[in-house]
Amino acid sequence: MKGKPGWKDIPRGGMILEAGNAATYHTGDWRSQRPVWDPEACTHCLFCWIYCPDSAVRVVEGRMTGIDLDYCKGCGICVNQCPKAGALKMVPEDTAAAG
């Protein structure tokens, strides 16, 4: 009687994907909170862009233009690194999606 597969049954390297394909995998639907950007309060220092581990902060010509929610996982690093109070804040996903 064989039980569930063990670690030895997993192929080496797990699931292998081609390099450079992350753009086709939208991973933002995991989050429970999302950053909300206030363009009036933003100084465009781009700390959020520098520290975002998912490259979800959109920048055009050296200015922040918003958050790409297809890839933002809601970690809050952008909010914690923002030196301008109120420019970015985390809100519950269900609240933000409803409004």
C-alpha positions as a printed NumPy array, in Angstrom:
array([[  0.   ,   0.   ,   0.   ],
       [  1.574,   3.21 ,  -1.148],
       [  0.874,   6.413,   0.805],
       [  1.305,  10.011,  -0.231],
       [  4.406,  10.883,  -2.252],
       [  7.429,  11.784,  -0.185],
       [ 10.211,  14.232,  -0.829],
       [ 12.138,  11.649,  -2.823],
       [  9.262,  11.469,  -5.321],
       [  9.509,  15.16 ,  -6.254],
       [ 11.538,  15.766,  -9.42 ],
       [ 14.861,  17.496,  -8.853],
       [ 14.376,  21.242,  -9.153],
       [ 10.638,  20.958,  -8.574],
       [  8.698,  22.559, -11.373],
       [ 11.122,  23.959, -13.91 ],
       [ 10.114,  27.119, -15.719],
       [ 11.886,  29.018, -18.443],
       [ 13.795,  32.109, -17.364],
       [ 12.15 ,  35.479, -17.789],
       [  8.56 ,  34.297, -17.658],
       [  7.427,  35.918, -14.409],
       [  5.457,  38.526, -16.346],
       [  2.929,  35.877, -17.35 ],
       [  2.244,  34.74 , -13.75 ],
       [  0.065,  37.202, -11.87 ],
       [  0.829,  36.614,  -8.201],
       [ -0.991,  39.536,  -6.597],
       [ -4.071,  37.56 ,  -5.656],
       [ -2.365,  36.168,  -2.522],
       [ -2.482,  39.347,  -0.509],
       [ -4.798,  40.149,   2.367],
       [ -3.781,  43.833,   2.394],
       [ -2.844,  46.21 ,  -0.384],
       [ -0.966,  49.485,  -0.543],
       [ -3.001,  52.528,  -1.475],
       [ -1.085,  55.438,  -2.981],
       [ -1.967,  59.112,  -2.501],
       [ -0.398,  60.972,  -5.45 ],
       [ -0.953,  64.343,  -3.739],
       [  1.16 ,  63.329,  -0.729],
       [  3.86 ,  61.498,  -2.729],
       [  7.244,  63.233,  -3.169],
       [  8.384,  60.681,  -5.808],
       [ 11.503,  59.779,  -3.826],
       [ 11.078,  56.229,  -5.225],
       [ 12.089,  54.476,  -1.996],
       [  9.014,  52.294,  -2.53 ],
       [ 10.321,  51.316,  -5.97 ],
       [ 13.828,  50.591,  -4.673],
       [ 12.634,  48.327,  -1.845],
       [  9.681,  46.551,  -3.51 ],
       [ 10.697,  42.874,  -3.81 ],
       [  8.102,  42.246,  -6.526],
       [  8.801,  45.217,  -8.821],
       [  5.152,  46.181,  -8.383],
       [  5.727,  49.933,  -8.094],
       [  5.133,  51.606, -11.448],
       [  7.476,  54.428, -12.409],
       [  7.375,  56.556, -15.55 ],
       [ 10.032,  59.193, -16.247],
       [ 11.302,  59.138, -12.661],
       [  7.884,  59.531, -11.03 ],
       [  5.735,  56.963,  -9.291],
       [  2.503,  56.315, -11.157],
       [  0.934,  53.619,  -8.973],
       [  1.09 ,  50.01 ,  -7.809],
       [  0.759,  47.052, -10.173],
       [ -1.699,  44.95 ,  -8.192],
       [ -1.219,  41.992, -10.531],
       [  2.166,  41.433,  -8.84 ],
       [  1.925,  43.18 ,  -5.435],
       [  1.759,  40.542,  -2.697],
       [  0.869,  43.014,   0.057],
       [  4.076,  42.741,   2.085],
       [  3.961,  46.428,   3.12 ],
       [  7.676,  47.1  ,   2.593],
       [  6.831,  50.073,   0.362],
       [  4.729,  51.625,   3.136],
       [  7.397,  51.001,   5.781],
       [ 10.134,  52.551,   3.632],
       [  8.132,  55.604,   2.536],
       [  9.476,  58.721,   4.311],
       [  6.332,  60.749,   3.56 ],
       [  3.545,  59.912,   6.009],
       [  0.286,  59.261,   4.205],
       [  1.691,  58.801,   0.711],
       [  1.25 ,  55.028,   0.995],
       [ -0.906,  53.088,   3.429],
       [ -1.939,  49.466,   3.767],
       [ -5.646,  48.685,   3.762],
       [ -7.452,  45.346,   4.003],
       [ -7.917,  43.809,   0.561],
       [-11.672,  43.321,   0.947],
       [-12.119,  46.985,   1.96 ],
       [-10.034,  48.281,  -0.953],
       [-11.676,  45.962,  -3.495],
       [-15.17 ,  47.002,  -2.375],
       [-14.398,  50.724,  -2.607]])
